[in-house]
Amino acid sequence: MLETLTISDAVELAVVERSGFVESRHVGAAIVLSPDGDTTAVHGNADALILPRSSLKPLQAVASVTAGAALEGDQLALGTASHTGTDRHAAVVREVLAAGGLNEDDLGCPVAWPSDSATRRQMISDNLAEARIRMNCSGKHALMLRACLATGWPIKNYLAPTHPLQVHIREVVERLTGEKVAHTAIDGCGAPVHAMTLTALARGVHRIGTASERSPFALHRVAGTLVRAVRESPWTIAGPGEPDTIAIETLGVFAKGGAEGVMVMVAPNGATVALKMLDGNGRAATIVAATMLARAGALAEADVVTLAAALQLTVLGGGEPVGTIRPGSAV
């Protein structure tokens, strides 16, 4: 039986305070690694299994590039994104598809409205319909398709766990995390997502976040290029006003949130945190991760205060500030 994260494994990672009253508590688990990759802090059970959801995308993107998808810059960054579906995001994904002789119908992700409200309103005003390219994972899917074309693998059924691309991705995930995949599920976009411990997720993301573009190893060079692409264009990985984009712009970190309250973050010096909110609510995940890195000496406390203000964590009452969402007692 799979040992998944449970209440007994969890500690208080964040609280919601209203008028001096703690209204809600978010419990979960987290692990912090040093710049060298050593474990420096553990909160809750970091060896229980979780689904990384979109926090797995950096590992999937590295795998797709090592399979032959030779993308760079914004196109590469979109391959690891959970974007908001703006016209700017869609334009880059279309470029990736067109360069491979592909179109939106080749994407295996479901149709969706953009999560960016202004873009969605404009699409409705223009009598446009939901589209695959607006789905937040379309960049990842376009990158996977390009990997298939480069390697000569069929693009049909490219999301099947037994497809050569997905087998390759799984092997790269295991190589980066140092842990055998315990279980494979299907993510919201239709792609396989692999269960792992928070310790393994942190280890894999740390290896990506500290990789050098000058490494003699191709896997590390790809990882270093990916991280640089995201840091140079933070809008790609999410969108204006989104937590990942704000964190990268404010702190210079590499950050990637995942559905159901997952977050990974790598500080400029390589210190890394991976966390999972057990209730699946990620509203506090970014500030908790940044706070943990600050307490590990990897980020300046003042910069984290600036981040908190930009994340709009204020609790309102009658339109006025009456509280805040903040890290909990275990952080």
Order of alpha helices (4+ residues) and beta strands (2+ residues): beta-beta-beta-beta-alpha-alpha-alpha-alpha-alpha-alpha-beta-beta-alpha-alpha-alpha-beta-beta-beta-alpha-alpha-beta-beta
